[in-house]
C-alpha cells in the first residue's frame, strides 16, 4: 500500500470532456440499489456536494472549475501574517454558517445505509462534521474538522467557537460587515485586513490554525493509512458529491482501480474518476439516495 505524498491541490489527470448522460431519479436509484445490493459494506467517499443542501457552499461548479478565488494555501498561512489576518477576518462572517449548519437528508440517508450494513467506512473530504451529527459512526474526516483549532507551536487544541469569540473581542469594529458565505467557514469579504488582530495561542503565543488540511498540505499519514486500509477491505467504492479534482480524494479511486475494487460515482456533473468508474450516476444526490433506500 503506497502512502505517497499528494498535497491538497495537486491535480490528477484531466477529466473526460465527453458529454455525461443525465439519469432520471428512478433509473439512478435502480442502478445504485443494485450496486449496493451486490456489494455490501461499500466504502463511501463524500465531498462538498453532499453538504450544499445544508447551506454550505462548495468550491467548484459542475465542470470542476473554481466558482470563486482559490482557497488559502498552507505555506502562505504559516509564512505571512497578512494571510492569517485575511483568513481570520473573513471567518468572522463565514464560520457561523458552518457552525450552525444542520445535517440534511443525504447525510441521514447515508447513516441509515450504514445502520442497515450496506455501507461500512465513510471517508469525507468535508470538514463540517455533519456525517457524525446525522448518526454515521464509521467516519474518517480526511481533511480534518473545522470546529477545532490547533496551535502550530505547542499543539494545544481548543474549540473553534472559543477562538471565534476571541476574534470578535479583539476586532469589535468588524461586527457590522456582511458578506456571502464561502466554503469551509470562509466568506467573500474583500477589505483591508492590515489592522485585524489575529488570535494567538494563550499557552505559547504560537500561530493558531483550524484543524483542517489546507491546500498545499498533506493528509496526516496515520489518517490516510486508516482510510486506505478500510478501502482495501471493502467490497466496493461509492463516491458521493465530489468532482475529485484533487488527489486527496482521487487517490482512493486510483487505488480502487489498481486493487480491482468496483467503483460507482453519484454526482451532478463530471468527476475525475469518470474513466475509472464502473457505474457513473449523473443525478441529484438527496433524491437518489432516498429512492435507493426505498428499493433496498
Backbone bond lengths (Angstrom), bond angles and torsions (degrees), N, CA, C in turn:
res aa  C-N    CA-C-N  psi(-1)  N-CA   C-N-CA  omega(-1)  CA-C   N-CA-C  phi
1 X - - - 1.464 - - 1.525 109.01 -
2 X 1.312 118.04 122.76 1.458 121.82 -178.35 1.516 110.96 -89.84
3 X 1.346 115.10 136.47 1.460 120.95 174.25 1.515 108.97 -116.28
4 X 1.309 117.29 40.24 1.460 121.24 179.54 1.519 110.26 -57.50
5 X 1.339 114.51 144.23 1.457 119.18 -177.23 1.521 110.36 -74.24
6 X 1.309 116.62 124.20 1.453 123.39 174.90 1.515 106.61 -128.63
7 X 1.341 119.01 91.83 1.456 119.69 -175.97 1.515 112.43 -61.95
8 X 1.349 114.89 147.70 1.454 119.85 174.65 1.511 108.34 -56.11
9 X 1.333 116.81 130.19 1.449 120.58 -178.38 1.516 112.23 106.54
10 X 1.360 118.00 -20.13 1.457 120.07 174.92 1.514 109.20 -64.99
11 X 1.324 116.32 140.74 1.461 119.95 -172.57 1.521 110.95 -102.94
12 X 1.338 117.72 131.48 1.458 122.04 174.12 1.521 110.62 -77.56
13 X 1.334 117.48 -178.64 1.454 119.87 178.01 1.521 111.28 -57.80
14 X 1.341 117.17 150.12 1.457 119.44 -176.63 1.518 113.07 -60.31
15 X 1.329 115.19 148.42 1.460 120.93 179.36 1.521 110.38 -78.32
16 X 1.308 115.15 161.73 1.452 120.45 176.65 1.519 110.11 -67.80
17 X 1.343 115.99 142.56 1.463 120.37 176.83 1.518 111.69 -97.77
18 X 1.333 117.03 3.37 1.460 120.54 -179.99 1.521 110.50 -65.96
19 X 1.336 117.68 145.78 1.470 119.72 178.61 1.522 111.13 -57.48
20 X 1.322 115.98 139.71 1.462 121.44 179.65 1.521 108.41 -105.40
21 X 1.328 118.54 119.08 1.465 119.73 -178.21 1.519 111.46 -64.15
22 X 1.325 115.65 142.74 1.461 121.40 176.22 1.521 108.90 -92.04
23 X 1.330 116.43 132.08 1.457 121.05 -179.15 1.522 110.10 -96.80
24 X 1.331 116.16 144.10 1.460 119.06 170.25 1.521 108.04 -66.75
25 X 1.321 116.47 158.35 1.459 119.87 -179.06 1.521 111.40 -61.23
26 X 1.324 116.95 -41.49 1.466 119.68 179.74 1.523 111.24 -64.18
27 X 1.323 115.92 -42.36 1.462 119.31 179.74 1.527 110.65 -64.96
28 X 1.328 116.63 -44.34 1.465 120.18 179.69 1.523 110.98 -62.66
29 X 1.334 116.36 -42.76 1.466 120.08 -179.32 1.525 111.16 -66.31
30 X 1.318 117.37 -40.85 1.467 120.26 177.81 1.530 110.83 -59.04
31 X 1.322 115.60 -45.92 1.465 119.71 -176.96 1.527 111.29 -69.45
32 X 1.326 116.72 -40.44 1.463 119.00 -179.01 1.525 110.87 -69.74
33 X 1.326 117.45 -40.05 1.465 120.10 177.89 1.524 110.61 -61.49
34 X 1.322 116.23 -41.07 1.465 120.10 177.74 1.527 110.98 -63.86
35 X 1.333 116.38 -40.86 1.466 121.35 179.37 1.526 110.97 -62.37
36 X 1.335 116.36 -46.94 1.464 120.12 -178.89 1.526 111.76 -69.26
37 X 1.324 116.44 -34.35 1.462 119.69 179.55 1.531 111.03 -66.76
38 X 1.333 115.62 -33.72 1.471 119.91 179.95 1.525 112.48 -83.34
39 X 1.349 116.59 -17.79 1.466 120.34 -176.23 1.528 109.89 -131.95
40 X 1.323 117.48 75.27 1.466 119.45 178.34 1.525 110.81 -64.13
41 X 1.319 114.98 156.49 1.468 121.51 -178.47 1.527 110.98 59.58
42 X 1.309 114.65 50.76 1.459 121.26 177.76 1.531 110.68 -75.41
43 X 1.302 115.80 140.99 1.466 123.88 174.40 1.529 107.41 -82.70
44 X 1.331 117.77 129.84 1.464 121.75 -176.91 1.522 109.73 -116.03
45 X 1.327 115.69 128.72 1.461 122.94 174.96 1.518 108.14 -112.43
46 X 1.333 117.68 122.08 1.459 120.62 -176.56 1.522 111.16 -115.97
47 X 1.344 114.28 157.32 1.456 121.13 179.80 1.511 112.07 -136.85
48 X 1.323 115.45 -167.74 1.461 121.96 -171.00 1.524 113.00 -60.44
49 X 1.339 117.26 -28.51 1.456 119.70 -179.40 1.510 113.58 -62.16
50 X 1.326 117.50 -18.53 1.462 120.32 178.74 1.523 111.61 -76.70
51 X 1.324 118.08 -27.06 1.464 121.32 -173.57 1.522 113.97 -102.04
52 X 1.324 118.26 -0.91 1.462 118.76 -179.31 1.527 111.58 -64.53
53 X 1.331 118.00 -32.72 1.467 120.04 177.30 1.523 112.09 -70.49
54 X 1.329 117.17 -9.75 1.469 121.19 173.92 1.524 111.44 -93.11
55 X 1.336 116.34 4.18 1.461 120.69 177.68 1.508 114.70 90.82
56 X 1.335 118.02 8.17 1.462 121.40 179.29 1.530 108.28 -97.47
57 X 1.327 118.46 117.68 1.470 120.34 -177.28 1.524 111.51 -65.19
58 X 1.347 115.22 158.06 1.457 119.27 174.11 1.522 109.41 -108.65
59 X 1.338 115.43 170.85 1.456 120.81 -174.17 1.525 113.28 -81.68
60 X 1.328 116.53 -34.07 1.458 119.92 -166.14 1.522 112.21 -124.52
61 X 1.345 114.87 161.40 1.455 120.03 176.04 1.529 109.17 -89.42
62 X 1.336 115.95 -172.86 1.470 119.29 -175.08 1.522 112.94 -66.93
63 X 1.323 117.01 -17.78 1.459 120.23 178.25 1.523 112.53 -95.28
64 X 1.338 116.28 3.89 1.456 120.05 178.61 1.512 114.71 85.37
65 X 1.342 117.97 4.60 1.466 120.82 179.67 1.527 110.22 -83.89
66 X 1.336 115.64 151.21 1.461 120.06 178.08 1.521 110.59 -61.93
67 X 1.315 117.06 134.15 1.461 121.88 173.70 1.524 111.13 -82.90
68 X 1.311 116.49 -24.02 1.457 122.30 -174.43 1.522 108.64 -150.41
69 X 1.304 116.22 -175.34 1.458 122.02 -179.95 1.537 110.48 -55.25
70 X 1.351 118.17 135.92 1.473 119.78 178.70 1.521 111.80 -57.64
71 X 1.322 117.49 152.08 1.464 121.36 -175.07 1.522 112.66 -71.86
72 X 1.323 114.89 170.63 1.460 121.94 -177.50 1.526 110.89 -63.27
73 X 1.320 115.69 143.14 1.457 122.53 176.97 1.528 109.93 -93.36
74 X 1.324 116.36 141.67 1.463 120.91 -178.03 1.529 111.83 -56.58
75 X 1.325 116.65 -47.13 1.458 119.85 -176.58 1.524 111.17 -62.84
76 X 1.333 117.07 -39.38 1.462 120.41 179.30 1.519 111.04 -67.08
77 X 1.331 116.83 -40.59 1.463 120.84 179.64 1.520 110.32 -60.73
78 X 1.310 117.40 -43.12 1.458 120.93 -177.24 1.524 112.33 -74.45
79 X 1.318 117.66 -30.09 1.467 120.60 -171.71 1.520 114.16 -91.74
80 X 1.322 118.49 -24.45 1.464 119.84 -168.48 1.526 111.71 -127.79
81 X 1.325 115.93 121.82 1.462 120.99 177.40 1.516 111.36 -58.20
82 X 1.344 117.64 -40.14 1.462 119.53 -176.43 1.526 111.98 -63.85
83 X 1.341 117.15 -29.58 1.463 120.41 176.58 1.521 109.70 -70.18
84 X 1.322 117.32 -41.55 1.469 120.42 177.55 1.529 110.95 -67.28
85 X 1.317 117.96 -37.27 1.464 120.81 176.61 1.527 110.26 -61.10
86 X 1.315 115.88 -45.35 1.466 119.79 179.91 1.522 110.85 -65.25
87 X 1.337 116.69 -42.48 1.461 119.66 -178.54 1.524 111.24 -62.27
88 X 1.325 117.65 -53.23 1.462 120.22 -176.43 1.523 111.50 -69.20
89 X 1.335 117.46 -32.33 1.458 119.59 176.85 1.520 112.02 -65.06
90 X 1.318 117.05 -44.88 1.460 120.61 178.53 1.523 111.61 -68.61
91 X 1.337 116.35 -32.19 1.466 118.56 -178.71 1.525 112.33 -70.23
92 X 1.330 117.83 -19.30 1.465 119.02 174.21 1.521 110.98 -57.90
93 X 1.334 115.74 -33.69 1.470 120.85 178.91 1.524 110.69 -89.71
94 X 1.337 117.13 -40.60 1.460 120.94 -171.43 1.511 115.94 -83.05
95 X 1.338 118.31 -33.16 1.460 119.94 -175.12 1.524 113.25 -60.93
96 X 1.345 120.96 -41.50 1.465 118.89 -179.49 1.528 113.89 -56.96
97 X 1.337 117.80 -26.93 1.464 120.13 178.37 1.527 110.02 -64.43
98 X 1.322 117.31 -43.95 1.465 121.28 177.72 1.523 110.50 -71.42
99 X 1.320 116.24 -44.06 1.476 120.91 -178.84 1.519 111.89 -57.32
100 X 1.324 117.21 -40.29 1.460 121.43 -174.46 1.525 113.38 -93.19
101 X 1.333 117.87 -3.96 1.467 120.61 -178.52 1.525 110.48 -64.67
102 X 1.320 115.23 146.22 1.461 122.02 179.24 1.532 110.04 -114.98
103 X 1.320 117.86 148.50 1.466 119.53 175.93 1.523 110.58 -56.41
104 X 1.318 116.07 141.01 1.460 119.67 176.90 1.530 110.08 -100.63
105 X 1.303 115.17 -177.82 1.470 119.37 -175.22 1.521 112.54 -61.78
106 X 1.337 117.28 -33.05 1.465 119.37 179.63 1.526 110.85 -63.73
107 X 1.333 117.46 -42.02 1.467 120.09 175.72 1.531 110.64 -59.51
108 X 1.325 115.60 -43.46 1.472 119.32 -177.74 1.526 111.34 -69.15
109 X 1.334 117.18 -35.57 1.468 119.55 177.75 1.532 110.60 -63.63
110 X 1.322 117.35 -41.16 1.464 119.91 178.42 1.523 111.10 -66.53
111 X 1.331 116.84 -37.53 1.471 119.66 176.37 1.524 110.86 -62.86
112 X 1.326 116.75 -38.15 1.461 120.19 178.59 1.532 110.82 -69.12
113 X 1.327 117.30 -37.98 1.464 119.73 176.16 1.526 110.93 -63.30
114 X 1.325 116.86 -35.77 1.465 119.67 174.38 1.524 110.52 -65.08
115 X 1.327 116.27 -43.53 1.467 120.35 -178.80 1.521 110.79 -60.43
116 X 1.330 116.29 -34.79 1.467 120.72 -179.62 1.535 112.82 -86.66
117 X 1.314 116.87 3.49 1.469 122.74 177.15 1.525 113.86 69.43
118 X 1.322 117.25 24.94 1.461 119.45 172.84 1.520 111.27 -85.33
119 X 1.313 117.31 -29.72 1.455 120.46 175.93 1.525 108.92 -124.90
120 X 1.327 115.07 149.97 1.455 120.71 179.30 1.512 110.85 -106.59
121 X 1.334 115.68 -97.31 1.459 120.84 -177.59 1.526 111.31 -77.25
122 X 1.327 116.33 133.77 1.461 122.51 168.53 1.520 107.62 -106.94
123 X 1.317 116.32 127.11 1.466 121.72 171.56 1.519 106.73 -116.10
124 X 1.317 116.77 120.68 1.453 119.93 -177.42 1.516 111.10 -112.73
125 X 1.328 115.00 139.62 1.459 121.19 173.22 1.525 111.05 -84.98
126 X 1.327 116.49 -6.80 1.462 121.11 179.89 1.525 110.25 -81.86
127 X 1.326 115.84 157.79 1.471 121.04 -177.89 1.523 111.24 -117.28
128 X 1.337 116.87 18.69 1.467 120.99 -170.70 1.523 114.50 -95.33
129 X 1.338 117.90 -8.34 1.476 122.85 178.28 1.529 112.98 63.67
130 X 1.314 118.61 20.52 1.463 120.58 -177.33 1.526 112.03 -75.09
131 X 1.313 117.98 -27.29 1.472 119.04 175.42 1.529 110.55 -60.25
132 X 1.320 116.02 -47.71 1.465 119.89 -178.75 1.519 110.86 -63.42
133 X 1.305 117.09 -40.77 1.463 120.44 -178.79 1.523 111.72 -69.72
134 X 1.343 116.64 -22.63 1.465 120.43 177.44 1.523 112.08 -82.74
135 X 1.333 117.36 -10.75 1.457 119.83 177.52 1.512 115.76 114.28
136 X 1.339 118.44 0.01 1.466 119.89 175.45 1.523 109.28 -72.23
137 X 1.332 116.11 139.68 1.464 120.84 -176.93 1.527 112.67 -107.16
138 X 1.332 116.81 -36.43 1.464 120.58 -177.91 1.527 108.98 -95.22
139 X 1.331 116.34 81.93 1.463 121.40 -175.48 1.526 109.75 -128.15
140 X 1.315 116.12 131.78 1.461 122.29 170.10 1.520 107.50 -112.06
141 X 1.328 116.33 122.11 1.467 121.74 177.17 1.527 107.53 -85.07
142 X 1.323 116.39 90.05 1.463 121.53 -171.70 1.525 111.98 -55.50
143 X 1.314 116.38 -42.68 1.466 121.21 -176.33 1.519 112.80 -100.12
144 X 1.320 117.46 15.38 1.453 120.52 177.51 1.515 112.64 91.72
145 X 1.329 115.14 -162.24 1.461 120.69 -176.77 1.521 109.21 -138.35
146 X 1.329 115.65 131.77 1.462 121.15 -175.01 1.517 113.17 -78.42
147 X 1.328 117.67 -11.81 1.463 119.49 -176.52 1.524 112.65 -87.18
148 X 1.331 117.56 4.47 1.457 121.38 175.94 1.525 110.01 -127.95
149 X 1.329 115.19 151.31 1.464 122.73 -179.78 1.519 107.56 -124.89
150 X 1.323 116.08 142.94 1.462 120.64 -179.28 1.525 109.56 -127.42
151 X 1.325 116.23 142.99 1.461 121.40 174.19 1.519 108.38 -80.82
152 X 1.323 116.74 128.18 1.456 120.74 -179.02 1.523 111.73 -78.91
153 X 1.339 116.36 -5.68 1.454 120.24 177.51 1.509 113.27 -94.87
154 X 1.331 116.77 -58.95 1.471 120.64 -173.97 1.522 113.65 -106.44
155 X 1.329 117.94 -8.33 1.458 120.75 178.93 1.511 114.70 85.15
156 X 1.321 118.09 3.27 1.470 121.27 177.56 1.527 109.89 -57.52
157 X 1.342 116.32 137.00 1.461 121.50 179.78 1.516 109.44 -113.31
158 X 1.318 115.57 148.12 1.463 120.37 179.82 1.517 109.00 -153.31
159 X 1.329 115.64 162.96 1.459 121.01 179.56 1.525 110.07 -72.77
160 X 1.334 115.89 140.64 1.467 120.49 178.47 1.521 110.94 -59.62
161 X 1.318 116.95 -37.15 1.467 119.83 -177.79 1.524 111.23 -61.96
162 X 1.333 117.91 -34.78 1.459 120.71 177.17 1.523 110.90 -65.73
163 X 1.311 116.76 -43.15 1.461 120.88 179.34 1.523 110.15 -67.78
164 X 1.321 116.47 -38.60 1.465 120.93 177.84 1.528 110.39 -59.98
165 X 1.318 116.38 -44.98 1.460 120.28 178.99 1.527 110.91 -63.85
166 X 1.325 116.67 -38.19 1.462 119.63 178.31 1.531 110.89 -64.97
167 X 1.326 117.26 -37.63 1.469 120.41 176.95 1.523 111.10 -61.40
168 X 1.327 116.77 -41.51 1.468 120.19 176.83 1.523 110.67 -61.74
169 X 1.315 116.79 -42.68 1.463 120.23 -178.94 1.525 111.75 -65.86
170 X 1.326 116.60 -36.09 1.458 120.69 179.61 1.522 112.81 -77.41
171 X 1.340 117.08 -22.88 1.467 121.29 -173.03 1.525 111.10 -135.13
172 X 1.330 118.33 62.57 1.470 120.54 -175.29 1.523 113.52 -62.92
173 X 1.330 117.98 -24.52 1.465 120.13 -178.02 1.523 112.59 -70.09
174 X 1.333 118.00 -12.52 1.462 120.60 -178.73 1.528 112.36 -83.97
175 X 1.311 117.07 -4.14 1.465 119.59 -174.86 1.524 113.47 -64.45
176 X 1.310 117.55 -25.39 1.467 118.68 -174.30 1.526 112.89 -89.90
177 X 1.337 118.70 -1.63 1.457 120.63 -179.27 1.532 110.69 -83.16
178 X 1.312 115.43 145.54 1.464 122.23 174.93 1.529 108.57 -131.85
179 X 1.315 116.45 154.88 1.461 121.21 179.42 1.511 108.69 -164.59
180 X 1.323 115.58 163.90 1.460 121.11 175.86 1.521 109.52 -73.94
181 X 1.319 115.95 136.67 1.464 120.46 179.28 1.524 110.29 -66.60
182 X 1.322 115.58 148.12 1.459 123.71 176.67 1.530 108.04 -123.92
183 X 1.340 118.41 172.91 1.466 119.64 -176.56 1.523 113.90 -60.49
184 X 1.329 114.78 151.28 1.466 123.24 168.71 1.518 114.28 58.39
185 X 1.342 117.17 37.68 1.454 120.26 175.48 1.507 114.49 83.04
186 X 1.309 117.64 11.99 1.461 122.58 177.02 1.528 108.54 -92.41
187 X 1.338 117.02 173.45 1.460 122.08 175.92 1.520 108.48 -148.04
188 X 1.332 115.90 149.96 1.466 120.96 179.96 1.526 109.36 -81.60
189 X 1.317 115.61 68.07 1.462 122.62 -176.92 1.523 108.61 -114.97
190 X 1.332 116.43 115.97 1.462 121.46 -179.44 1.522 108.93 -112.56
191 X 1.339 115.99 106.04 1.458 122.99 -177.82 1.522 109.08 -140.29
192 X 1.328 114.89 175.49 1.454 121.13 167.98 1.529 107.29 -84.73
193 X 1.327 116.39 107.73 1.463 121.04 -177.38 1.531 112.39 -95.65
194 X 1.331 117.52 11.75 1.464 120.06 -172.41 1.521 113.20 -64.01
195 X 1.339 117.44 -22.12 1.464 120.53 179.17 1.530 112.24 -97.87
196 X 1.324 116.56 0.64 1.463 119.29 -178.04 1.521 109.60 -70.12
197 X 1.317 115.91 133.75 1.464 121.60 179.84 1.528 108.92 -96.42
198 X 1.315 116.37 114.44 1.461 120.52 -177.77 1.526 110.66 -81.18
199 X 1.321 117.63 150.14 1.468 120.59 176.43 1.525 110.33 -75.37
200 X 1.308 116.81 140.62 1.461 122.37 175.80 1.525 109.26 -119.06
201 X 1.322 115.97 162.24 1.461 120.94 179.53 1.526 110.39 -63.43
202 X 1.320 116.71 129.28 1.458 120.27 -179.56 1.523 111.97 -75.23
203 X 1.344 116.70 -11.24 1.463 120.20 178.35 1.528 112.09 -88.93
204 X 1.340 115.95 -47.16 1.466 119.10 -172.95 1.518 114.20 -127.86
205 X 1.343 117.58 -4.14 1.457 120.33 -177.99 1.511 113.82 78.63
206 X 1.340 117.36 10.86 1.451 121.40 -177.22 1.519 113.55 -76.39
207 X 1.330 114.87 175.96 1.465 122.56 -179.46 1.523 109.80 -73.51
208 X 1.321 116.01 130.34 1.460 121.59 174.89 1.524 109.67 -96.40
209 X 1.328 115.86 137.85 1.465 122.16 179.05 1.520 109.21 -140.20
210 X 1.331 118.06 137.80 1.467 118.35 172.62 1.528 110.09 -54.00
211 X 1.312 116.91 146.09 1.459 120.84 -176.90 1.521 110.45 -79.58
212 X 1.321 114.70 59.13 1.459 122.14 178.57 1.525 108.33 -127.60
213 X 1.323 115.63 156.86 1.461 121.64 178.36 1.522 107.77 -87.56
214 X 1.324 116.34 104.21 1.456 120.63 178.21 1.526 110.06 -70.30
215 X 1.334 115.62 161.58 1.459 120.66 174.74 1.533 109.06 -58.51
216 X 1.329 115.79 139.26 1.455 121.01 -178.04 1.512 113.81 91.36
217 X 1.325 118.21 -6.86 1.466 122.31 178.00 1.527 109.34 -107.29
218 X 1.318 115.66 170.10 1.462 121.42 -178.20 1.523 111.47 -107.76
219 X 1.312 116.00 145.80 1.461 121.04 172.00 1.528 107.68 -63.14
220 X 1.338 118.92 133.65 1.468 120.48 178.73 1.532 111.49 -53.07
221 X 1.331 116.44 137.98 1.464 121.26 -174.20 1.526 113.71 -58.09
222 X 1.341 120.14 -44.08 1.474 118.57 179.73 1.529 112.59 -62.01
223 X 1.327 116.27 -37.96 1.468 120.24 179.03 1.518 110.38 -66.04
224 X 1.325 116.42 -45.29 1.459 120.37 179.29 1.520 111.11 -63.90
225 X 1.326 116.60 -41.50 1.466 120.15 -179.82 1.520 111.09 -62.47
226 X 1.329 117.23 -40.78 1.466 120.61 179.10 1.521 110.77 -64.33
227 X 1.336 116.46 -40.81 1.460 120.11 -179.61 1.525 111.06 -66.76
228 X 1.320 117.27 -43.61 1.464 119.96 -179.63 1.523 111.74 -67.66
229 X 1.327 116.95 -35.96 1.467 119.49 176.86 1.523 110.68 -63.88
230 X 1.338 116.31 -39.15 1.463 119.91 178.02 1.520 110.95 -65.49
231 X 1.328 116.86 -39.97 1.462 120.07 177.81 1.522 110.63 -63.15
232 X 1.309 116.65 -44.12 1.464 120.75 -175.87 1.527 112.10 -63.34
233 X 1.327 116.79 -27.51 1.465 120.19 -179.29 1.524 112.69 -96.64
234 X 1.329 117.48 6.30 1.466 121.48 -178.42 1.522 111.05 -93.26
235 X 1.331 114.65 163.80 1.463 120.40 179.95 1.519 112.78 -84.99
236 X 1.344 116.99 -24.50 1.456 120.82 -177.10 1.522 108.78 -164.34
237 X 1.324 115.63 168.28 1.463 123.45 176.26 1.517 108.79 -120.03
238 X 1.335 116.37 130.98 1.460 122.66 174.32 1.518 108.19 -122.78
239 X 1.325 116.92 121.10 1.465 122.86 176.18 1.519 108.01 -98.02
240 X 1.331 116.77 128.49 1.462 121.34 -178.06 1.528 109.54 -127.11
241 X 1.331 116.41 119.69 1.460 120.73 171.45 1.508 115.23 70.96
242 X 1.323 117.57 35.39 1.465 120.40 178.43 1.519 109.97 -139.24
243 X 1.330 115.87 135.74 1.458 120.36 174.19 1.522 111.60 -83.39
244 X 1.347 116.41 -10.40 1.470 122.33 176.90 1.526 112.03 59.67
245 X 1.323 116.21 38.19 1.456 120.03 -174.89 1.520 113.68 -77.48
246 X 1.318 118.19 -11.78 1.464 120.47 176.96 1.526 109.02 -121.72
247 X 1.315 116.18 157.08 1.458 121.01 -173.82 1.517 113.31 -67.94
248 X 1.325 117.51 -22.79 1.464 118.76 -178.72 1.521 111.69 -57.75
249 X 1.326 117.07 -33.10 1.454 120.74 174.66 1.520 112.41 -96.55
250 X 1.326 115.80 -41.91 1.457 120.54 -175.70 1.525 112.38 -60.97
251 X 1.335 116.95 -29.40 1.470 119.56 -177.62 1.528 111.65 -58.33
252 X 1.356 117.63 -31.70 1.463 119.77 -179.74 1.526 110.51 -66.86
253 X 1.318 116.28 -36.01 1.463 119.90 176.93 1.523 110.71 -69.18
254 X 1.296 115.84 -39.81 1.463 120.28 178.22 1.525 110.88 -62.57
255 X 1.331 116.44 -44.37 1.468 119.87 178.20 1.530 110.87 -66.14
256 X 1.327 116.70 -41.12 1.464 119.17 179.27 1.525 110.55 -58.94
257 X 1.333 116.20 -42.68 1.460 119.90 178.65 1.529 110.85 -63.82
258 X 1.328 116.36 -42.17 1.472 120.16 179.89 1.525 111.58 -65.02
259 X 1.327 116.44 -34.21 1.467 121.14 -175.71 1.528 112.95 -92.72
260 X 1.335 117.72 2.17 1.454 120.57 179.18 1.514 114.08 71.57
261 X 1.321 117.15 27.76 1.468 121.91 179.90 1.523 109.04 -90.46
262 X 1.335 119.35 123.94 1.465 121.31 179.17 1.529 111.17 -57.37
263 X 1.335 115.76 146.23 1.452 120.33 -173.47 1.529 110.84 -136.50
264 X 1.350 115.56 137.34 1.460 122.19 174.88 1.521 108.76 -130.62
265 X 1.333 116.38 150.39 1.464 121.37 175.60 1.519 109.15 -126.43
266 X 1.329 115.90 138.19 1.460 122.88 174.15 1.519 106.53 -125.78
267 X 1.321 115.74 107.87 1.459 120.09 -173.49 1.519 108.77 -160.85
268 X 1.320 116.47 150.32 1.455 120.56 172.12 1.525 108.05 -87.24
269 X 1.309 117.28 105.33 1.450 121.28 -178.79 1.517 112.03 106.81
270 X 1.322 114.39 178.46 1.461 121.19 -177.81 1.521 111.46 -67.64
271 X 1.329 115.44 155.47 1.462 122.36 168.10 1.526 107.47 -126.90
272 X 1.313 115.85 163.75 1.459 120.20 177.94 1.526 112.18 -72.10
273 X 1.326 116.54 -9.76 1.466 120.09 -179.49 1.523 112.21 -101.09
274 X 1.331 117.81 12.89 1.463 119.27 -177.85 1.526 112.03 -57.34
275 X 1.317 117.04 -32.86 1.455 120.18 -179.80 1.518 113.96 -80.10
276 X 1.329 116.87 -8.30 1.463 121.75 -178.45 1.522 113.14 -108.63
277 X 1.330 117.05 -25.19 1.464 121.17 -170.89 1.524 111.92 -72.98
278 X 1.327 115.61 141.21 1.462 121.68 173.83 1.521 110.95 -79.52
279 X 1.341 115.93 -28.59 1.460 121.52 -179.10 1.520 108.14 -137.19
280 X 1.346 116.75 121.09 1.463 122.06 -179.94 1.523 108.38 -117.17
281 X 1.334 116.40 116.46 1.459 121.47 -178.49 1.519 109.07 -113.80
282 X 1.323 115.74 111.23 1.463 122.63 177.50 1.524 107.00 -97.62
283 X 1.331 116.03 87.65 1.466 120.83 -172.81 1.520 109.68 -155.26
284 X 1.330 115.53 163.53 1.464 120.75 179.38 1.524 109.53 -66.34
285 X 1.310 116.13 134.56 1.459 121.73 -169.24 1.519 112.53 -71.07
286 X 1.324 117.05 -55.05 1.463 120.41 -172.58 1.520 111.79 -60.20
287 X 1.326 116.38 -47.86 1.460 120.19 -178.02 1.526 111.49 -66.78
288 X 1.331 116.46 -38.33 1.464 119.54 179.14 1.524 111.25 -63.75
289 X 1.334 116.61 -43.18 1.466 119.62 179.03 1.526 111.58 -65.06
290 X 1.333 116.85 -38.48 1.467 120.13 179.10 1.527 110.74 -62.26
291 X 1.324 116.61 -46.38 1.460 120.17 -179.59 1.528 111.47 -69.74
292 X 1.320 116.60 -31.96 1.464 120.14 176.62 1.524 110.79 -62.99
293 X 1.328 116.04 -45.58 1.468 120.00 177.78 1.522 111.46 -57.59
294 X 1.325 116.36 -40.06 1.462 120.11 -178.44 1.525 111.90 -66.42
295 X 1.330 117.10 -21.84 1.461 121.03 -178.12 1.530 112.53 -92.02
296 X 1.304 118.18 -10.59 1.460 120.77 -176.14 1.523 111.96 -97.43
